[in-house]
């Protein structure tokens, strides 16, 4: 059984910062990519940022320069540092973990609310 658990969401004022964490545990094959997605009400889930096992990163244009993704391969943990938050960043943020068999695992999500 694989578990993916996010933490760090909450309420913050525009311009503020939050740091999300996500840890994968259980019987999981070698973790390859890890990433963060988000879904705002009425919108489809979208990629925010991803990071490969070799630390190659990919960001949505809307968060470039404000968000930073990082990971700890020993702990199978991924982080998302979010700075200069905007009200449009309000969403449920989901962690995604993909193993070497290209199987995806998802967390239950953590809510980020940015007030104006």
DSSP file (Angstrom, degrees, kcal/mol; ACC not computed):
  #  RESIDUE AA STRUCTURE BP1 BP2  ACC     N-H-->O    O-->H-N    N-H-->O    O-->H-N    TCO  KAPPA ALPHA  PHI   PSI    X-CA   Y-CA   Z-CA
    1    1 A X              0   0    0      0, 0.0    26,-0.7     0, 0.0     2,-0.4   0.000 360.0 360.0 360.0 126.0    0.0    0.0    0.0
    2    2 A X  E     -A   26   0A   0     24,-0.2     2,-0.4    25,-0.1    24,-0.2  -0.842 360.0-163.7-102.5 135.5    1.4    3.4   -1.1
    3    3 A X  E     -A   25   0A   0     22,-2.5    22,-2.5    -2,-0.4     2,-0.5  -0.961   7.9-171.1-119.0 137.2    0.6    6.5    0.8
    4    4 A X  E     -A   24   0A   0     -2,-0.4   104,-0.5   102,-0.3     2,-0.5  -0.982  13.4-175.9-125.4 117.2    1.1   10.1   -0.5
    5    5 A X  E     -A   23   0A   0     18,-2.2    18,-2.1    -2,-0.5     2,-0.2  -0.956   7.6-161.7-125.4 122.8    0.5   12.7    2.1
    6    6 A X  E     +A   22   0A   0     -2,-0.5     2,-0.3    16,-0.2    16,-0.2  -0.639  13.4 171.1 -96.0 156.7    0.6   16.5    1.6
    7    7 A X  E     +A   21   0A   0     14,-2.2    14,-2.7    -2,-0.2   103,-0.1  -0.976  42.4  65.2-153.7 162.9    0.9   19.1    4.3
    8    8 A X        +     0   0    0     -2,-0.3    11,-0.3     1,-0.3    14,-0.0   0.381  60.2 133.4 107.6  -3.3    1.5   22.9    4.6
    9    9 A X        +     0   0    0     12,-0.1     2,-0.3     9,-0.1    -1,-0.3  -0.183  23.3 117.3 -71.6 172.9   -1.6   24.4    3.0
   10   10 A X  E     -d  112   0B   0    101,-0.9   103,-2.8   100,-0.1     2,-0.5  -0.989  60.9 -48.2 161.9-165.8   -3.6   27.2    4.7
   11   11 A X  E     +d  113   0B   0     -2,-0.3     2,-0.3   101,-0.2   103,-0.2  -0.867  52.7 164.6-104.3 130.9   -4.8   30.8    4.4
   12   12 A X  E     -d  114   0B   0    101,-2.6   103,-2.4    -2,-0.5     2,-0.1  -0.986  35.0-111.4-143.9 151.6   -2.4   33.5    3.5
   13   13 A X  E >   -d  115   0B   0     -2,-0.3     3,-2.3   101,-0.2    72,-0.2  -0.471  51.1 -81.9 -78.9 154.9   -2.6   37.1    2.4
   14   14 A X  T 3  S+     0   0    0    101,-2.4    72,-0.2     1,-0.3    -1,-0.1  -0.295 120.3  29.6 -54.6 136.6   -1.6   38.1   -1.1
   15   15 A X  T 3  S+     0   0    0     70,-3.1    69,-0.6     1,-0.3    -1,-0.3   0.260  99.8 114.7  92.5 -11.1    2.1   38.6   -1.4
   16   16 A X    <   -     0   0    0     -3,-2.3    69,-2.3    69,-0.2     2,-0.3  -0.085  58.3-121.0 -83.9-174.0    2.7   36.0    1.3
   17   17 A X        -     0   0    0     66,-0.2     2,-0.3    67,-0.2    66,-0.2  -0.928  21.0-179.9-132.0 152.2    4.5   32.6    1.3
   18   18 A X  E     - B   0  82A   0     64,-2.1    64,-3.2    -2,-0.3     2,-0.5  -0.978  16.0-146.2-143.8 154.0    3.7   29.0    2.0
   19   19 A X  E     - B   0  81A   0    -11,-0.3     2,-0.3    -2,-0.3    62,-0.2  -0.978  13.2-160.0-125.3 120.2    5.7   25.8    1.8
   20   20 A X  E     - B   0  80A   0     60,-2.7    60,-2.3    -2,-0.5     2,-0.3  -0.740   6.1-165.8 -96.1 145.5    4.0   22.6    0.9
   21   21 A X  E     -AB   7  79A   0    -14,-2.7   -14,-2.2    -2,-0.3     2,-0.3  -0.944   5.7-173.6-127.7 152.1    5.5   19.2    1.6
   22   22 A X  E     -AB   6  78A   0     56,-1.7    56,-2.5    -2,-0.3     2,-0.4  -0.962   2.8-168.4-148.2 128.0    4.6   15.7    0.3
   23   23 A X  E     -AB   5  77A   0    -18,-2.1   -18,-2.2    -2,-0.3     2,-0.4  -0.959   7.9-153.9-121.0 135.0    5.9   12.4    1.5
   24   24 A X  E     +A    4   0A   0     52,-2.4     2,-0.3    -2,-0.4   -20,-0.2  -0.877  24.4 165.3-103.3 136.7    5.5    9.0   -0.2
   25   25 A X  E     +A    3   0A   0    -22,-2.5   -22,-2.5    -2,-0.4     2,-0.2  -0.916  26.9  51.2-144.5 170.8    5.7    5.9    1.9
   26   26 A X  E    S-A    2   0A   0     -2,-0.3     2,-1.3   -24,-0.2   -24,-0.2  -0.547 102.6 -17.2  98.4-166.4    4.8    2.2    1.7
   27   27 A X  S    S+     0   0    0    -26,-0.7     2,-0.4    -2,-0.2    -2,-0.1  -0.631  81.5 153.1 -80.5  97.1    5.8   -0.4   -0.9
   28   28 A X        -     0   0    0     -2,-1.3     3,-0.2    -4,-0.1    -2,-0.1  -0.986  40.6-128.2-130.7 134.7    6.8    1.8   -3.8
   29   29 A X        -     0   0    0     -2,-0.4     3,-0.1     1,-0.2    -1,-0.0  -0.116  65.5 -46.2 -66.5 177.0    9.1    1.1   -6.6
   30   30 A X        -     0   0    0      1,-0.1    70,-1.6    69,-0.1     2,-0.5  -0.203  65.7-125.2 -49.7 125.2   11.8    3.5   -7.4
   31   31 A X  E     +E   99   0B   0     68,-0.2    68,-0.3    -3,-0.2    -1,-0.1  -0.631  35.3 171.4 -78.0 124.9   10.3    7.0   -7.4
   32   32 A X  E     +     0   0B   0     66,-2.9     2,-0.2    -2,-0.5    67,-0.2   0.712  57.0  13.8 -97.0 -95.5   11.0    8.9  -10.6
   33   33 A X  E     -     0   0B   0     65,-0.2    65,-2.7    66,-0.2    -1,-0.3  -0.520  60.1-171.0 -85.9 152.4    9.2   12.1  -11.1
   34   34 A X  E     +EF  97  51B   0     17,-2.3    17,-2.8    63,-0.2     2,-0.3  -0.974  16.6 159.6-133.8 149.3    7.4   14.0   -8.3
   35   35 A X  E     -EF  96  50B   0     61,-2.5    61,-2.9    -2,-0.3     2,-0.4  -0.983  34.5-117.8-162.9 171.6    5.1   17.0   -8.8
   36   36 A X  E     +EF  95  49B   0     13,-3.1    12,-2.9    -2,-0.3    13,-1.7  -0.975  24.7 180.0-122.1 134.1    2.4   19.3   -7.7
   37   37 A X  E     -EF  94  47B   0     57,-2.9    57,-3.1    -2,-0.4     2,-0.3  -0.846   9.4-156.9-121.6 162.5   -0.9   19.9   -9.5
   38   38 A X  E     -EF  93  46B   0      8,-2.4     8,-2.8    -2,-0.3     2,-0.4  -0.989   8.0-162.9-142.3 154.7   -3.7   22.2   -8.5
   39   39 A X  E     -E   92   0B   0     53,-2.1    53,-2.2    -2,-0.3     2,-0.2  -0.948   6.4-164.9-140.3 116.7   -7.4   22.5   -9.1
   40   40 A X    >   -     0   0    0      4,-0.4     3,-2.5    -2,-0.4    51,-0.1  -0.634  46.8 -75.2 -93.3 157.3   -9.5   25.6   -8.5
   41   41 A X  T 3  S+     0   0    0      1,-0.3    -1,-0.1    -2,-0.2     3,-0.1  -0.271 120.2   9.2 -54.7 129.7  -13.3   25.4   -8.4
   42   42 A X  T 3  S+     0   0    0      1,-0.3    -1,-0.3    -3,-0.1     2,-0.3   0.420 112.5 101.6  81.6  -2.1  -14.7   25.0  -11.8
   43   43 A X  S <  S-     0   0    0     -3,-2.5    -1,-0.3     1,-0.0     2,-0.1  -0.739  73.7-109.0-113.0 161.4  -11.3   24.4  -13.4
   44   44 A X        -     0   0    0     -2,-0.3    -4,-0.4     1,-0.1     2,-0.2  -0.477  46.5 -89.7 -80.2 158.7   -9.5   21.3  -14.5
   45   45 A X        -     0   0    0     -6,-0.2     2,-0.3    -2,-0.1    -6,-0.2  -0.495  52.3-168.2 -67.8 136.3   -6.5   20.0  -12.6
   46   46 A X  E     -F   38   0B   0     -8,-2.8    -8,-2.4    -2,-0.2     2,-0.3  -0.937  25.1-104.6-130.9 151.6   -3.3   21.6  -13.9
   47   47 A X  E     +F   37   0B   0     -2,-0.3   -10,-0.3   -10,-0.2     3,-0.1  -0.554  31.6 175.4 -72.3 132.8    0.4   21.0  -13.5
   48   48 A X  E     -     0   0B   0    -12,-2.9    12,-2.5     1,-0.4     2,-0.3   0.809  64.8 -25.8 -98.8 -52.8    2.1   23.5  -11.2
   49   49 A X  E     -FG  36  59B   0    -13,-1.7   -13,-3.1    10,-0.2    -1,-0.4  -0.982  54.7-167.0-161.5 151.1    5.6   22.1  -11.1
   50   50 A X  E     -FG  35  58B   0      8,-2.2     8,-2.0    -2,-0.3     2,-0.4  -0.967   3.4-161.6-141.1 158.7    7.4   18.8  -11.5
   51   51 A X  E     -FG  34  57B   0    -17,-2.8   -17,-2.3    -2,-0.3     6,-0.2  -0.994  12.5-139.8-144.4 133.7   10.9   17.5  -10.7
   52   52 A X    >   -     0   0    0      4,-2.5     3,-2.0    -2,-0.4   -19,-0.2  -0.317  36.0-100.7 -84.8 172.3   12.7   14.4  -12.0
   53   53 A X  T 3  S+     0   0    0      1,-0.3    20,-0.1     2,-0.1    -1,-0.1   0.814 126.9  53.9 -62.5 -28.3   14.9   12.2  -10.0
   54   54 A X  T 3  S-     0   0    0      2,-0.1    -1,-0.3     1,-0.0     3,-0.1   0.251 123.7-106.1 -89.8  12.7   17.9   14.0  -11.5
   55   55 A X    <   +     0   0    0     -3,-2.0     2,-0.4     1,-0.3    -2,-0.1   0.656  66.3 151.9  73.6  18.7   16.4   17.4  -10.4
   56   56 A X        -     0   0    0      1,-0.0    -4,-2.5     2,-0.0     2,-0.3  -0.685  31.2-154.9 -75.3 134.2   15.3   18.6  -13.7
   57   57 A X  E     -G   51   0B   0     -2,-0.4     2,-0.4    -6,-0.2    -6,-0.2  -0.776  19.2-168.8-117.3 157.3   12.3   20.9  -13.1
   58   58 A X  E     -G   50   0B   0     -8,-2.0    -8,-2.2    -2,-0.3     2,-0.3  -0.992  10.9-171.0-142.7 133.7    9.3   22.1  -15.1
   59   59 A X  E     -G   49   0B   0     -2,-0.4   -10,-0.2   -10,-0.2     2,-0.2  -0.935  28.2-112.1-128.0 148.0    7.0   25.0  -14.1
   60   60 A X    >>  -     0   0    0    -12,-2.5     3,-1.7    -2,-0.3     4,-1.0  -0.518  35.5-119.0 -67.3 145.5    3.7   26.3  -15.3
   61   61 A X  G >4 S+     0   0    0      1,-0.3     3,-0.5     2,-0.2    -1,-0.1   0.845 110.9  63.2 -57.3 -33.7    4.2   29.8  -16.8
   62   62 A X  G 34 S+     0   0    0      1,-0.2    -1,-0.3     3,-0.0   -14,-0.0   0.666 111.1  35.4 -69.0 -16.1    1.9   31.3  -14.2
   63   63 A X  G X> S+     0   0    0     -3,-1.7     3,-2.3   -15,-0.2     4,-2.3   0.470  82.0 127.4-116.9  -4.3    4.2   30.3  -11.3
   64   64 A X  T << S+     0   0    0     -4,-1.0     4,-0.1    -3,-0.5    -3,-0.0  -0.292  80.9  15.6 -58.0 134.5    7.7   30.8  -12.8
   65   65 A X  T 34 S+     0   0    0      2,-0.4    -1,-0.3     1,-0.1     3,-0.1   0.289 125.8  59.6  85.1 -10.6    9.8   33.0  -10.7
   66   66 A X  T <4 S+     0   0    0     -3,-2.3    17,-1.9     1,-0.2     2,-0.3   0.696  98.0  52.0-116.1 -35.5    7.5   32.7   -7.7
   67   67 A X  E  <  -C   82   0A   0     -4,-2.3    -2,-0.4    15,-0.2     2,-0.4  -0.799  59.7-165.8-108.2 147.6    7.4   29.0   -6.9
   68   68 A X  E     -C   81   0A   0     13,-2.4    13,-3.0    -2,-0.3     2,-0.4  -0.991   4.9-158.1-133.5 126.7   10.3   26.6   -6.4
   69   69 A X  E     +C   80   0A   0     -2,-0.4     2,-0.3    11,-0.2    11,-0.2  -0.827  19.5 163.2-102.6 142.5   10.1   22.8   -6.3
   70   70 A X  E     -C   79   0A   0      9,-1.7     9,-3.1    -2,-0.4     2,-0.3  -0.946  14.9-157.1-148.8 167.0   12.7   20.6   -4.7
   71   71 A X  E     -C   78   0A   0     -2,-0.3     2,-0.5     7,-0.2     7,-0.2  -0.978  18.3-141.2-148.9 160.0   12.9   17.0   -3.5
   72   72 A X  E  >> -C   77   0A   0      5,-2.9     5,-1.9    -2,-0.3     4,-0.9  -0.959  14.1-167.1-121.4 107.0   14.7   14.7   -1.1
   73   73 A X  T  45S+     0   0    0     -2,-0.5   -42,-0.1     1,-0.2    -1,-0.1   0.782  86.2  56.5 -69.7 -26.4   15.3   11.3   -2.8
   74   74 A X  T  45S+     0   0    0      1,-0.2    -1,-0.2     3,-0.1    -2,-0.0   0.909 117.6  33.2 -69.7 -40.8   16.3    9.6    0.4
   75   75 A X  T  45S-     0   0    0      2,-0.1   -51,-0.3    -3,-0.1    -2,-0.2   0.453 102.6-127.6 -93.6  -2.1   13.0   10.5    2.1
   76   76 A X  T  <5 +     0   0    0     -4,-0.9   -52,-2.4     1,-0.2     2,-0.4   0.948  63.2 142.2  50.0  50.5   10.9   10.3   -1.1
   77   77 A X  E   < -BC  23  72A   0     -5,-1.9    -5,-2.9   -54,-0.2     2,-0.4  -0.947  36.9-164.0-125.2 142.3    9.7   13.8   -0.3
   78   78 A X  E     -BC  22  71A   0    -56,-2.5   -56,-1.7    -2,-0.4     2,-0.3  -0.961   6.4-161.0-126.5 146.4    8.9   16.8   -2.5
   79   79 A X  E     -BC  21  70A   0     -9,-3.1    -9,-1.7    -2,-0.4     2,-0.4  -0.880   9.3-159.4-124.7 153.7    8.5   20.4   -1.5
   80   80 A X  E     -BC  20  69A   0    -60,-2.3   -60,-2.7    -2,-0.3     2,-0.6  -0.907   7.1-161.9-135.1 108.9    6.9   23.4   -3.1
   81   81 A X  E     -BC  19  68A   0    -13,-3.0   -13,-2.4    -2,-0.4     2,-0.6  -0.809  11.9-166.2 -88.8 120.0    8.0   26.8   -1.9
   82   82 A X  E     +BC  18  67A   0    -64,-3.2   -64,-2.1    -2,-0.6     2,-0.3  -0.935  11.0 173.6-115.2 115.5    5.4   29.4   -2.9
   83   83 A X        +     0   0    0    -17,-1.9   -66,-0.2    -2,-0.6   -67,-0.2  -0.747  59.3  23.5-115.2 163.8    6.3   33.1   -2.7
   84   84 A X  S    S-     0   0    0    -69,-0.6    -1,-0.2    -2,-0.3   -67,-0.2   0.902  84.5-160.3  49.3  48.3    4.5   36.2   -3.8
   85   85 A X        -     0   0    0    -69,-2.3   -70,-3.1    -3,-0.2     2,-0.3  -0.253   7.5-158.2 -65.0 146.1    1.2   34.4   -3.7
   86   86 A X    >   -     0   0    0    -72,-0.2     3,-2.3    -3,-0.1     4,-0.3  -0.845  31.4-110.4-120.7 156.5   -1.8   35.8   -5.6
   87   87 A X  G >  S+     0   0    0     -2,-0.3     3,-1.8     1,-0.3    27,-0.4   0.843 117.2  63.7 -55.0 -32.4   -5.5   35.2   -5.1
   88   88 A X  G 3  S+     0   0    0      1,-0.3    -1,-0.3   -48,-0.0   -48,-0.0   0.561  88.5  69.4 -72.5  -5.8   -5.5   33.3   -8.4
   89   89 A X  G <  S+     0   0    0     -3,-2.3    -1,-0.3    25,-0.0     2,-0.2   0.527  71.1 120.5 -82.8  -6.8   -3.2   30.7   -6.8
   90   90 A X    <   +     0   0    0     -3,-1.8     2,-0.3    -4,-0.3    23,-0.2  -0.407  40.8 106.2 -61.6 125.0   -6.1   29.7   -4.6
   91   91 A X  E    S- H   0 112B   0     21,-2.0    21,-2.8    -2,-0.2     2,-0.6  -0.970  75.9 -79.5-178.2 171.3   -6.8   26.0   -5.2
   92   92 A X  E     -EH  39 111B   0    -53,-2.2   -53,-2.1    -2,-0.3     2,-0.5  -0.870  47.4-146.4 -89.1 127.5   -6.5   22.5   -3.8
   93   93 A X  E     -EH  38 110B   0     17,-3.1    17,-2.1    -2,-0.6     2,-0.4  -0.847  13.1-163.3-102.3 128.4   -2.9   21.4   -4.4
   94   94 A X  E     -E   37   0B   0    -57,-3.1   -57,-2.9    -2,-0.5     2,-0.4  -0.893  11.8-137.5-114.7 138.8   -2.3   17.7   -5.1
   95   95 A X  E     -E   36   0B   0     -2,-0.4    12,-1.9   -59,-0.2     2,-0.4  -0.772  17.6-162.1 -93.0 138.2    1.0   15.8   -4.9
   96   96 A X  E     -EI  35 106B   0    -61,-2.9   -61,-2.5    -2,-0.4     2,-0.4  -0.977   6.9-173.6-122.3 134.1    1.8   13.4   -7.7
   97   97 A X  E     -EI  34 105B   0      8,-2.5     8,-2.6    -2,-0.4     2,-0.5  -0.995   3.9-167.2-126.4 128.5    4.4   10.6   -7.4
   98   98 A X  E     - I   0 104B   0    -65,-2.7   -66,-2.9    -2,-0.4     6,-0.2  -0.963   9.8-152.9-117.9 129.4    5.4    8.5  -10.4
   99   99 A X  E >   -E   31   0B   0      4,-2.2     3,-2.2    -2,-0.5   -68,-0.2  -0.290  38.1 -88.0 -94.7-176.4    7.4    5.3  -10.0
  100  100 A X  T 3  S+     0   0    0    -70,-1.6   -69,-0.1     1,-0.3    -1,-0.1   0.635 127.4  57.2 -68.1 -13.3    9.7    3.5  -12.4
  101  101 A X  T 3  S-     0   0    0    -71,-0.2    -1,-0.3     2,-0.1     3,-0.1   0.299 118.5-112.0 -94.5   8.7    6.8    1.5  -13.8
  102  102 A X    <   +     0   0    0     -3,-2.2     2,-0.5     1,-0.3    -2,-0.1   0.776  67.5 149.8  63.4  28.5    5.1    4.9  -14.7
  103  103 A X        -     0   0    0     -4,-0.0    -4,-2.2     2,-0.0     2,-0.4  -0.808  37.9-141.2 -89.9 132.4    2.4    4.2  -12.1
  104  104 A X  E     -I   98   0B   0     -2,-0.5     2,-0.4    -6,-0.2    -6,-0.2  -0.758  14.7-168.2 -98.3 138.9    1.0    7.5  -10.6
  105  105 A X  E     -I   97   0B   0     -8,-2.6    -8,-2.5    -2,-0.4     2,-0.4  -0.973   8.7-160.1-123.0 141.0    0.1    7.9   -7.0
  106  106 A X  E     -I   96   0B   0     -2,-0.4  -102,-0.3   -10,-0.2   -10,-0.2  -0.920  10.7-136.5-124.2 145.6   -1.9   10.9   -5.7
  107  107 A X        -     0   0    0    -12,-1.9  -102,-0.2    -2,-0.4     3,-0.1  -0.362  32.7-108.6 -84.1 176.4   -2.4   12.6   -2.4
  108  108 A X        -     0   0    0   -104,-0.5  -103,-0.1     1,-0.2   -14,-0.1   0.602  63.4-112.1 -84.6 -12.1   -5.7   13.7   -1.2
  109  109 A X        -     0   0    0    -14,-0.1     2,-0.4   -17,-0.0   -15,-0.2   0.037  17.2-123.0 101.1 152.9   -4.8   17.4   -1.6
  110  110 A X  E     - H   0  93B   0    -17,-2.1   -17,-3.1  -103,-0.1     2,-0.4  -1.000  26.5-122.4-135.0 134.9   -4.2   20.4    0.6
  111  111 A X  E     - H   0  92B   0     -2,-0.4  -101,-0.9   -19,-0.2     2,-0.5  -0.609  21.5-169.9 -85.3 129.6   -6.1   23.6    0.3
  112  112 A X  E     -dH  10  91B   0    -21,-2.8   -21,-2.0    -2,-0.4     2,-0.5  -0.981   5.5-174.5-115.6 123.2   -4.3   26.9   -0.3
  113  113 A X  E     -d   11   0B   0   -103,-2.8  -101,-2.6    -2,-0.5     2,-0.6  -0.977   5.5-167.5-121.9 123.9   -6.3   30.1    0.0
  114  114 A X  E     -d   12   0B   0     -2,-0.5     2,-0.3   -27,-0.4  -101,-0.2  -0.943  10.8-153.9-113.9 116.8   -4.9   33.4   -0.9
  115  115 A X  E      d   13   0B   0   -103,-2.4  -101,-2.4    -2,-0.6   -28,-0.1  -0.620 360.0 360.0 -91.5 148.6   -6.9   36.4    0.3
  116  116 A X              0   0    0     -2,-0.3    -1,-0.1  -103,-0.2  -103,-0.1   0.451 360.0 360.0 -92.0 360.0   -6.7   39.8   -1.5
